[in-house]
């Protein structure tokens, strides 16, 4: 299988609802290696931004590790999904990309995904295959395996 060249890669933004992904990983008894996941996704995408949304209880060591990977971290004490939805909308107005990857399992982002697709932006929902909400299953296109990488 040939390597995808940078000219063939799709420019993308990655948004992760950290508590959603990590809680599901804990439920499954596995660990998500975000560095490995981003590297794996980089085979197909050129990232113009990496964003993670977490509640304010996330420890400083994890926040530092996320910054070191290249993520912009939003740590807030209230509804991370609301801020993430707002930031997706805000960035889409200023950052021209061909794809948006949204890491979540719940259906909260289905509407924004549909809206982005109407603007000819590819939308990928990223998460554990059997854990997507019924509302997201038809749109789920990238899967985290138990080693933390993606499996398209």
N, C-alpha and C positions, 0 to 999 in steps of 0.2 A: 504494500500500500504506500503510495507516495505522500510525502509531507505537503501540507497546504502552505503555499507561499503567502507572504504578508499581503500581497496584492489581492489574493483570493479570500482573505479573512474578512469577516464582517465587523465593522465598527460597532461597538456596543457599550452600554452602561449596565452595571450589575448592582442590584439592590437586594440586600439580605435582611429579612426579619430574623435576627439572631435568636431570640428566645424561641421562636417557632421551630427553627431548624434544630437547635440544641436540645430542646425539650423532647422532640421526636427522636433524636439520636439517643438520648438517655432512656427513653421508653423502649427502644430497640436494643439497648445494651451495647451501643457502639459509640465511637468517637468520630467527629468530623474534623478532618485536617483541612482547614481553609486554604492554607498555602498550596497544598497539593491540588485542591479543587480548582483554585484559580489558575495554576499552571496547566492543568488538564484542559480547562476551558480555553486557555490561550492558544491551543492548537487550532481552534476554529474562530476565535474572536480576537480583535484588537480592542482592548478596553480603554475607553476615554474617561472612565470614572468607575471607582469601586466604592460603594456606600453600604454601611452596615448600621442598623437601627437596633438599639438595645436599651433595656431599662437601666436605670441608674444604679442598680445593685451589682452590675458587672464589675468584677475586680480590675484593679489598675493594671495588673500583669497581662490580662487578656486584651484590654484596650491598647496597651503598648504593642503587643504582638500584632494586633490588627493594623495599627499605624505602620508598623514595620513591613507588613505585606503590601501596603499601599492603599488601604481603606481609609476613607473619611468616616469617622465614627460619630454618630449621633446618639448620645446617652441621655435619656430623659426619664423623669419619674412617672409619666402618664402614658397614654395610648400611643405606642410606637407605630402601629399601623396607620393611624391618622397622619402623623408626621411623614411617614414614608410615602404615602399616597400623594401628599402635598408636594414633597420634594421631587417625586417622579414627574408630576405635572409641571412643576417649576423648571426643572432641568430640560425637559423636552422642548420648552419654548426657546431655550438658549443654546442647546447642544444638539447639533445635527448628527444623529447616528442612524444606522439601519436596523438596529436590534436593541431590545431591552430584555434583560434577564431578571426575573423576580423570584427570589428564594423565599418561598412560603408554602404552607400546606392548606391554609384556610381560604375560603372563597372571597375574602375581603377585597382582593385585587382583580377579580374577574372583570368588573366594569371598566377599570382603567386599562386593563389589557385589551378589551374590545375597542375602547376609544383609540388606543395607540394603533391597533391594526387598521382602523378606518383611516389613519394617517399614513398607511403603507409602511409601518414600522413592524418588524417581526417581533413577536412577543414569545418568550420562553419562560415557562414556570419551572423552577428548579426545586427538587425536594426528593424525599424517599418515595419510590413508586407506589407502594400500597397505602400511603398515608395521606394522599391528596384528598381534599373534600370532594364530594360528589360533584359539586359545582365547578371545580377546577379540573377534574380528571380529563375531560375532552381537550383541554388546553395544555396539559402537562407534557413537556417535550424534552426535558433534561432531568436525569435521575441521579441522585447521590447513591453510590454503593456504600457498603459498610466500611470501606477503607477511606471514604471522604472524597473520592474523585467523582467526576461526572461520568455518566454512561448514556450517551445520546441514542 
